[in-house]
């Protein structure tokens, strides 16, 4: 199955937000509660709560950040 190129920005946002939420919630949960009994359940809950917010943030800010980076590097 191939996805049409016109959906590339949305697919990027979906995948980037997934990876960022996955890594960040795992790390922050580990730092805050340690790797003890129930860690995976706590991390899973944090991930489910954080991923939608991460997706919205990427969708809202990726274009503006690309523009800012272009200005800073030109």
HUUR-V127869 format. One record per pair of residues at least 4 apart in sequence whose C-alpha atoms are under 6 Angstrom apart, sorted by sequence separation. I is the first residue (numbers start at 1). GAP is how many residues later the second one is. D is the distance in whole Angstrom. If there is no record, write none. Layout:
# HUUR-V127869
I_GAP_D, I_GAP_D
This chain:
# HUUR-V127869
8_4_6, 12_4_6, 13_4_6, 17_4_6, 18_4_6, 20_4_6, 21_4_6, 24_4_6, 25_4_6, 29_4_6, 30_4_5, 35_4_6, 39_4_6, 40_4_6, 47_4_6, 57_4_6, 58_4_5, 70_4_6, 30_5_6, 29_14_6, 26_17_6, 25_22_6, 21_30_5, 17_37_5, 17_38_5, 13_45_6, 13_46_6
